[in-house]
Amino acid sequence: MDLSAINPVLLVASLMVAATPILLAAIGELVVEKAGILNLGVEGMMIIGAICGFAVAVQTDSSTLGFLAAAIGGAVLSLLFVILTQVALANQVASGLALTLFGLGLSALLGQSFVGLKPPPTPELNIPFLSDIPVLGPILFSHDPVLYLGIAIVAGVWAALKFTRAGLILRAVGENHDAAHALGYKVIRIRIMAILFGGACAGLGGAYISLVRVPLWTEGMTAGVGWIALALVVFGSWKPWRVLLGAYLFGGVTVVQLNLQAAGVAIPVEYLAMSPYLITIVVLVILSKDKSSAPASLGRIFHASH
Amino acid sequence: MTDILLSLKGLTKAYPGVVANNNVSFDIGVGEVHALLGENGAGKSTLVKMIYGLVKPDSGTMTLRGQAFTPSEPRAARADGIAMVFQHFSLFDALNVAENIALGMENPPAMRDLAMRIREVSENYGLPLDPYKTVGGLSAGERQRVEIIRCLLQDPKLLIMDEPTSVLTPQEVDILFETLRKLSSEGTAILYISHKLEEIRSLCDHATVLRLGENVGECTPADTTAREMAELMVGTELLTPERSGRDFGEVALDISGLSADAPSDFGTSLKNVHMTVRKGEVFGIGGVAGNGQDELLGVLSGETTTQADAVRLHGGPVGNLGPTARRKLGLLTAPEERLGHAAAPDMSLTENAMLTGSAREGLESNGFLKWGLAKDFADKIIKAFDVRTPGPENAARSLSGGNLQKFVIGREVLQHPEVLVVNQPTWGVDAAAAASIRQALLDLAANGAAVICISQDLDELMEISDNFAALNEGRLSAPRPTAELNVEEIGLMMGGAHGMEVSHV
């Protein structure tokens, strides 16, 4: 066992990379849940994003177009959820689970001819001066743009929910859809937009796995990250910055356990592999003790009865 | 009133199977306080929803200040100066007062300016409010203020109020009426919907009465007795419940030193409650909503268990028993919320009868259900309490509120309870049905049962209860014989206007 082989700077830098897929998916789901919708299809939308992004990036040789396609792919799949729950008024839990199963199956089909290929590299930001700062440079200033985009989305969602009228209306719809409807707000329309945003974010998160984190395509490669993202939203008490914290915690423990495995720590690999899930959930359960409450209409079907 | 603000002509709206409004016409003058009367299902709500743009009329026209008025959505109605305070508050618990108000405005100013205007307007009209308080923690009276201020900030020409006083203490009602009179004197017309006829007599200039969707008459409330108005609404003569002289027997239910935590975040915890109810007694518990009524009912029904000794039935401890065990011993309850608490909305009336009646009516044996007997029991309730439904196989949800209430109360009354606890037994029920429910409770007491009636309707408590106590922030006042009390004293027992004085200018 040689712990000195672990480089703390690289560790932190790779932690941020490991956290980004969950972060993207979770912040999208946070917006969806704030609007009062429970979409359990995050995993399905992520894997569709992963294969759409991978396929387009390989075909066009452009990772930018890949990420764009991933966002569109995730949003298109979430459209299915929209039709089921907002138009046909189907149960949200069942529809979400169906979305995940369907997404996993469809992605395997779409990805058949892409197994074993390599995607074009996603360029890393190289800011001439900042990236050369010893410790801070590699940690803060030499990642790919999508990682920064993820943080920017978190900040944007936080500010929008807190300071803008659109955010207020979104929260109102999630809090009491009947009252929002009585005041004349378009509950269904607002929710559809939230679901599409959530789908696009999940798609981006999926593509981040297939294009940056593990740059290749294998079936089912999201491996439950979508479910962790869902749990993060709940345990993060529907607060954007707490979701970011949770994502980094999960990413951190994941990277540490990989490093420990590489360093040959004498703990069975299975324990190490399950540790990120355990630790993240335990920490977030403790954090979420102050019940700053779920949106009151979460998961309830809205039917305009007037 | 000389100037006509809003004129309705021949408004008709039909839903599948029912005509909610049939050819309704009347005028509202500028600055007039106009009452809209009618039983449950008479079509009052549909009518105001048409004015507020939530529902489109099938035929008929509305004219606002001489111009054709066809609001396509509430936004358009608001832009034309129509504002509405809803019966069930349309507020968002997790948001603060200012955010709630901003949501009801077209172009709200920045939060800071809005908060200032809220303070200004609310004090000007004697309804003080803190713009940064979270609505979930406000009393019912304060919540209504939020709704009213939201309307007033729009500078409305017509203010629609749907049953605004059902949740207020008498003192809060006085404050509200002051505000409404001030508004009316400033030229704002008010369309006022209420079941409380005495209130309408003191407040309104003019009244229109609806029955089964049709305009059946108009009157000047000040010159008409409450009884005449009630009979106009019902269409027949009204029976008032009779209280026969009766003697109280031994103690049936005894609560001593009961404290219980609130089960939810926005609930009220019960603090050191003492109460003794004897056989043959109707014990009335008043108080503004949210002062521990639901929690007290939970403790009595067994949904919340406490120390065994805190609740005693016929001297035996039952505080630690669940609802079914208590039912077997003769302690029955009918909670306030009809859909979801007292009845399962999507289950049939037979199934609902089975749910609470199985133990006492012998509707099950060895874990198997006797559906035949359950259906007979449901039929018996429907017949005895005049529940209007095609039959017991219909879902509870399909009944109107008043009819379901009759079913829910009847279901408990017919199980021959020894102690019956009811919460808001006539909430949202029209005059005739309310009278029959009250009569059933009195008959039950006359036959030797103890009845505990939790209600926010003071007239009801004055009418049926022998002793009265008030709940205020989870504390129960000492009981007093109802015959010695007047409404003023009751109001003070309930906690007055919750420390919020009138600050009229």
Interface residues (C-beta under 8 A of the other chain):
Chain A: R165 L168 I169 R171 A172 E175 N176 D178 A179 A180 A182 L183 G184 Y185 K291 S293 P295 A296 H306
Chain B: K49 G53 L54 V55 E73 P74 R75 R78 F86 F89 S90 L91 F92 D93 A94 L95 E99 A102 L103 G104 P108 D265
